[in-house]
Amino acid sequence: MNGTTISEFILLGFPFSCTLQAYLSALVLACYIIILLGNCLILATVLSQPQLQHSPMFLFLSNLSLADLTIGSVAAPKLATDLFNCGHTISYGSCQAQLFFLHAFGGAEMLLLTLMAYDRYVAICYPLWYTAIMTWQRCLKLLLVCWAGGLLHSTIQMAMVAHLSFCGPNVLDNFYCDVPQVVRLACMDTYIFEVLMVVNSSFLTLPCFLILLLSYVTILATLYGHFAKGGSAGRALSTCSSHLMVVSLFYVPCVIVYVKPLSTSHMNKMVAVFYLVATPALNPFIYTLRNQEIKEAMMKLKHKYKLHLVHQKESV
């Protein structure tokens, strides 16, 4: 810690009564349980079905569920505990760890969503070449790039934060450690650090956004052409609409939180709760309710589990 003298940060959290915060704690805990159950169910479903494991779309979906699971686990338990205790503090070390993991998993999820958009682009616009382009080995390499990219992005961010000195004040107007607010508390000139952090984030977000935009403009134009010719593209449109909903749930809160002129501090915190707690809980429902293959695979998994219980009872 370069000249840092503080040992903890005070999180202002939400200006609600302790009774209301206790109820909110139960709601956050319920969302976290849904995050665990929903995303673990998708992981178990994909891993239990060999045909899903070797399908790029479901391989990427299982990795997205893993990213949602980890992002939810970084923020939700701490938030639920703070709301229940009506107290909001976090140690310096825990704050740094929270910053690192949120950026690592958040960056990986952004790259995964971009990869899923590219996968749908190839499947819809070049269906005859799809199996040749999206081979198993290439998919694994692309997934490795996603996770490594999130880790690299977070490592660069944290390397810059580690060079800052914190000697007071130590109050964050939030319920979790957020890089822009933490940097502002440094007792030194942070202009160069802030510029470098914006550049680092831009190298990740701008290419991802442009690839997403180009992919879906091309996909929608292709699907429109199929409909115009009287073809059937309903299944492809359903898959793409699910992915677009997930992309919207990821990007819209980020825009609201980080484009400060568009929102108040209180709105920022509410949107951040939605992004860190509600979105990872909603994503499994969006994909499972709109994907027939996943629903059928879950029914097979349920049937297999029932047979396992029957065999256990018979052996006893």
N, C-alpha and C positions, 0 to 999 in steps of 0.2 A: 504494500500500500504506500504509494508515493506521497508522504506527508499527510496521510489521512489520520485524523484523530477521533472521528466519531465511530461508535461501535454498532449503532443501529439507526434505522430510519423509522420515523413515525408516519404511518399511513392514515390520512384523514378519513378515507372510506366514504361512507354515505351519512348525511346529516339526519338520520332517523332515530327514533327512540329505541332503547335497548329491546323493548318488547317486539317492535316491528322487525328489528334486525334478527331476532331469534326466529321469527317466522320465515324471513328471507334465507336464513341459514338452512332451515329445513328444505326450502325450495331448491337452493343450490346443491344440497346433498342429494336430493331426489334426481336432479339433472345429472349429477356425477355418477349415480348408480346406473342411470340410463346410458351414459357414455360408456361405462364399463361393460354393461350387458350387451348393448347394441353393437358396439364395435368388436367385442370379443366373439359375438355370435357370427358376424360376417367373417372374421378371421377363421373361426372353426369351420364354418360352412365351406369356404374356399379351400382350406387345407384338407378337408375330408373328401373332396371330390376331385380326382385326378384330372378330369376334363376341364374343370374350372381353373386348376392350378396352371395348366398349360395354355389358357386363354389370356392373351395380353390384357384385355379389358378387366378381367376379374383379378389378375395378378396385380395390376395397378390399383384396383379398388381395395384389395386387402392391405396394400401399403398405405393408402389414404386412411383406412380405418386405424392402422397402427399410429399414423401421425396424429389423428384426432384423439386417440386414446392417450398419447403422451402429452399433447397440448392441454387437454382437460385435466390431466393428473398434475401438471405443473401449477395450475392456478386454482382449480375448484376446491381442493381440500383445505388449503390455506384460507381462502375466502370464507368458506363455511365455518371454520374454526374462529376466525376473527369476528364474524357476525354474531356467532353464538356467545362469545366472551365479551362482546361489545367493546373490544379493544383491538387496536390495529398497530402493531409494530413488527418490524422484520430486521434481523441482524444484518450487518454489512455483508458477511459472507453469503447468507441466504439470498440477499438481494442480488448479488452478483451471479449466483447460481441460477436464480429465476430469470434474470436477463439472458443468460447464456442459452438456457434450454428453450425459452420462448422463441428466441430468434433462430435457433438451430432447427427446431421442429416446425416453426412457422415458415421459415425459408424452404425447408424440404417440402412442406405441403404446397406452397406456391409452385414449386417446380413440378411436383406430382400432378397438380391440376393442369399445368401446361402440357405435360407429357400425355395425360389422358385426352386432352383436346387434340393433340397431334395424332394420337392413336385413332380417334374417331374420324379425323380428316383423311387419314390413309384408308381406313375401312370403307368410307362412303365415297370418296372421290377416286380411289384407285383400288376397287375391290378385287380385281384379278391379280394385282401385285401384292395384296395385303400380307399373305403368308410368307412371301419371299422377303418383304421389307421388315415386318415385325416378327423376326425369328426369336426363339426362346433365349438364345445367347445375347442377341442385341437388346432384348427387353431387360435382361438382368444388368447389362452394362448401363443402360439408360437409368434404371433404378438406382444403381450405384452412384451415378452422376447426381441424381436428385438429392440423395442423402448426404453425399460428400459436399455438394453445393451449399446446402443448408448449414452444415458444420463449418465450412470455410467462411461463409457470410457471418455467422455468429462469432467465430474466432477473431475475425478482423475487428468486429464491433467491440468485443470485450478487451482486445489488446489496446484499443484506444481508451476505453473507460478505465483500464488499469493504470494508465499514466496520469489520471486526474487525481487531484488532492481534495479531500472533503474534511473541512474543519468546522462546519456549521454554517447556516442552519441545516437541519436534517428532517424537514417536514415535506412529505410528498402528498400533493392533493390528488390521491388516487387510492385504489385498493390493492395495487400490485406495483412492482418496480417497472417503470417504463423509461426507456433510454433517454428521450428528450428531457423529461423532468429530472432525472438523476443528473444528467450533464449540467443542467442549470444550477444545481446546488454546489457545484465545484467551486472552490475558493481560488480560482485562477482564470485567466483569459481562455475561453473555450471556443473562440471563433473558428480557429483552424480545425479543431476536433469536430465541430458541428458540420463544417463543410465536407470533411473527409467521410463522416458518417452518412451524409446525404449522398455523396458520390458512391459509396459502397452499396447503399440501399438501391440506388438507381441502377447499378450494374445488374442487380437481381430482378427488381420489379419491372423495369422498362422493357427488357427483352421478353419477359414472361407475358406481360400485358399485350405487347404487339403480336406475339405468336398466337395467343388466345384470340385476339381480335381477328387476325387474318384467317385463322383456322375456321372460326365460326361464320365469318362472312362467306367464305368459300363453301362451307358445308351447307349453310342455309340456301345459298344460290343453287347448289347442286340439287338439294331436296326440292326446291321450288321448280326446277326443271323437270324432275321426275313427276311431280304432281301435275304440272302443266301438260305432260305427255300422257297422263292417265295412268301412270305407274303407281305402285304401292311403296310408300316410304314411311309408313306409320311407325314401325318398330324402331327404325333409325332415328326418327324425330323424337320418339319417347325417350330413348337413351340420351340423346343430345339435350333434351329439355331438362332431364334430371341433372345432367352435368352442369348445365347453365345455371340451374337453381343453386347448386353447391358453390359454383364460382361466384355468384352474386352474394351469397351468404358470407363468403370469405372476403371479397374485395370491397363491397359497399361499407361495412363497418370500418375497414382500414382507412378508407377515404374520409369518412366522417370524423374519425378519431385524430388523424394526422393532418388534415386540412383544417387548422384551427379557426380561421375566420368563419367557417360554416357552422360552428357549433359552440355551445357553452361547455364549461368544465363538467357540469352535472350531466349533460347529455353525453359527453365523451365517456364518462364512467358507466352510464347505462348501456351504451353501445358496446363498450369494451367487455362488459359482463356477457352480453349477447354473443360476442365473437368468441370469447374464451370458454364459455360454459354452455350456452344454448346451441351454437352451431355444431360443435362435435356431437351433441345429443340428437340433433335433427338429421344430420347427414345419413346415418344408417336407415332411418325411416324413408328418406327421399329415394334412396337406391333400392331398398327392399320392396317398397310398395309399388314401384314403377318398373320392376324388372322380373319378368316371369321366370327366367332361369334361376335367379337367386331364390325366389319363393319355392320353386320345385326342389332345389338343392336343400333348402331348410327343411322341407317336409321329409326328404330322404334321411337327413340327419336326425330328425325327430323319431322317425320310424326305427332307425338303427339304434338309437338310444333306448327306445322302448324294448326292443329285442334283447339288448344287453341286460336290461333290468330283469326281464323274464328269465334269461339264462342264469343270472345270479341267484334269483329266488329258487329255481329248480336245483341248482347245485348245492344250495343250503338245505 
